[in-house]
């Protein structure tokens, strides 16, 4: 039996697999919110534990209104959406600044991709994401990020999980449920309870599938 780690930023997100983790044999980890805490806490785990797959779960915002609130998604590519500099009215990434090549491992074209094999087992819409420390909440900022990255979703941990796992040689995938559309910040319109409920129901199907596949490989 191989080892699977399911990680999430908050207790409410990790609770989506609380019952499953008791029934099936997999580890869970609370990483904390944001790329820095996520990276540090995963690296601490990886110092003493070996994992064959890391599944990052949680909620996210969707840039496109064609994506429904509460919809569960397979985030197959991610990148850091606020790692760079603001130059006047323009945001320039570390790739734009030539501090890093677009194809410097683990980046491919400036993105980090989920493990192809495990992501293909997840029967959910495949979408792209950006990961930020400063969540979008202002019209100009939102417009700039849409234009710059053309991503479908935004979270605060996904790319950090992909980066840390890739550099550690561990396959990783990411499943998120949409709690809100990325608009000027108004938490009264967010539907976190619905997103968490749908995420929990989806993971009840996905995780046993991943565990079953592990047993047969």
N, C-alpha and C positions, 0 to 999 in steps of 0.2 A: 504494500500500500504506500503510495507516494504522499508527500506532504503538501497540503494546500493551505495558504494563508489568505484569509479574507480581512481586508483592512478598510477602515472608514475614519473620517475626520472627527465625528461626534458620536456620543453615546446613542442618540436617537437613531442615527443611521446604522450603527453597528447592531442595535437591537433588532433590526430587520432579519438578522440571521441567528438570533439568540436561541430559539427553539431548534433550528436546524443544526446548530453547532453541538447541541446536546445529543441529538439523534445520530448525526454523522460525525466522522472523525476528521475534523479540520480545526486549525487554529484561527483565532481572531486577534486583531490588534487595533487599538485606538491610536491613531497617529497624531491627532491634534489638527487644528485648522491652519492651512497655508503651506506653501512649499518648504519652508525652512524646518518646521516641526515635523512634517511628513518625512523629509529626507533623513533627518537626524534619527528619528525613532525607528525607521525601517533599517537604517544602517546598524543601530544598536542590536536589533533582532538578528540581523544577518551575521553578526559576529559570532553568535552561538548556535544559530539554527539554520538548517538547510531546508529550502523550499523548492518544490518543482513547479509551482505555479502561485502567483499572487493575483488575487482578484480584488480590485479596488471598487468599492461601492459607495453610493451616496446620491445626493440630489444635485441639481444644477439649474442654471438659467439657460433658456433657449433664445438665440438671436432672431430666428425666423418664427413668425406666427403661424406658419404651416405646420410647425411642430406643436402638438397639443400639450397643455399643462397636464401632468400626470403620466405622460407617455414615457415608457422605459426605452432606453437607447443603448446601443453598443458603441462606445467611443473608441473607434479604431485608430485614430491618430490625434496627437495632442502636441502643443508647444507652449512656450512661455510667452504670454501676451503682454507683459509689462517689464520685460528684462531688456533695458536699453536706455535711451535718453530722449527727453523731449527737447526738440530743437525748434524753437519758435512755435509754429502751429503744427509741426510734424513730429510724429514719434518714429524714432529710428531704432531698430533692433540691433542686437549684438552682431547679427549677420550683415545688416546694412553698414555697420561701422567697421566691418572686416576684422572684428576681434575673433570671429569663429567662422569657419567655412560652413556653408549650408549642408554639406555632406560629411561633416565631422561626426564620427560615430559618437552616440547612437542616432544622430540626426540624419534624415534623408530628405533633402529638399527643405531643410529647416523644420521638419516635423519628426516626432518620435512615434513609431507605430506599435500597436498592440501585437502580441504574438499571433501570427497568422493562423496557426493550427487551432489554438483554443478559441480565438475570436470567431472562427468559422463554425464552431459548434453552437454559437449563441444565435438563436433565431429572432433577432431584434433588428430594427433599422440601424445600419451602419452610418455613423456621423463623425464629424471632426470636432475637436474642441480646442480651446485655449485655457491656460491656467494662469491665474493672476494672484498677486498678493493684495491688490487694490481692486475689489469687485466693482464692476461698472455700475454707475448710478447717476450719470449726468449725460445729457443729450450729446454734447460735443465729443465726449470720451467714447460713448457708445458708437457713434458714427465713425469715428476714427478707427476703432477696433474692427468694425464690420468691414470697412474698406481695406484695411491693412491685412487682415487674416482670412476673411471670408469663411469664418468658422461657424458651425451650427450651434455650439454650446460653450458655456463658460463655467469653470469650477475653480477651486482654489488649491487642488491637490493633484489632479490627474497626471499632468506632465511630470511632476516630481516623482510620482510612483513609477511611471514609465522609465524615466531617466535613471533612477536609483536601481531599479530591477535590471535594466539593460546593462548598466555598467557592472552589475554584480553577476551577470550571466543567468538571470532568472526570468522565465517567461512571465508576462503580465498582460492582463486584460482589464477593462474598465466598463462597468455597467452603472448607468445613472438614470434617475427619474427626474423629470422636469417639474420644478416647484413654481417656476415663474418665467415670464418672458423678460428679457433684458431690456428694461425701460428705465427712465428716471425713477429713482428709488422710491417705492411706495409699498411697504411690506403688507399693507392691508389687502393687496390684491394677490399676494402669494398664497399658494395652497400646499403648504408643507405636509400637512396630515395626509392629504390625498396622494402626494408624491411618495411618501414613506410607505403607505399602505400598498400602492401598486408595486413599489420596489420589492417589498417583502413577498408579495404573491409571485412576482416574476422570479425571484431568487429561489423560491420553493421548487421551481421547475428546473432552473439553470444549474444550481449547485449539484444536485444529484446526478445530472447529466455529466458534469465535469468530473465528478468523482467516479462515475461509472466508466468514463473514457479513460481515466487514469488507471483503473484496474486492468483494462484490456490492452494497455500499451506497454 
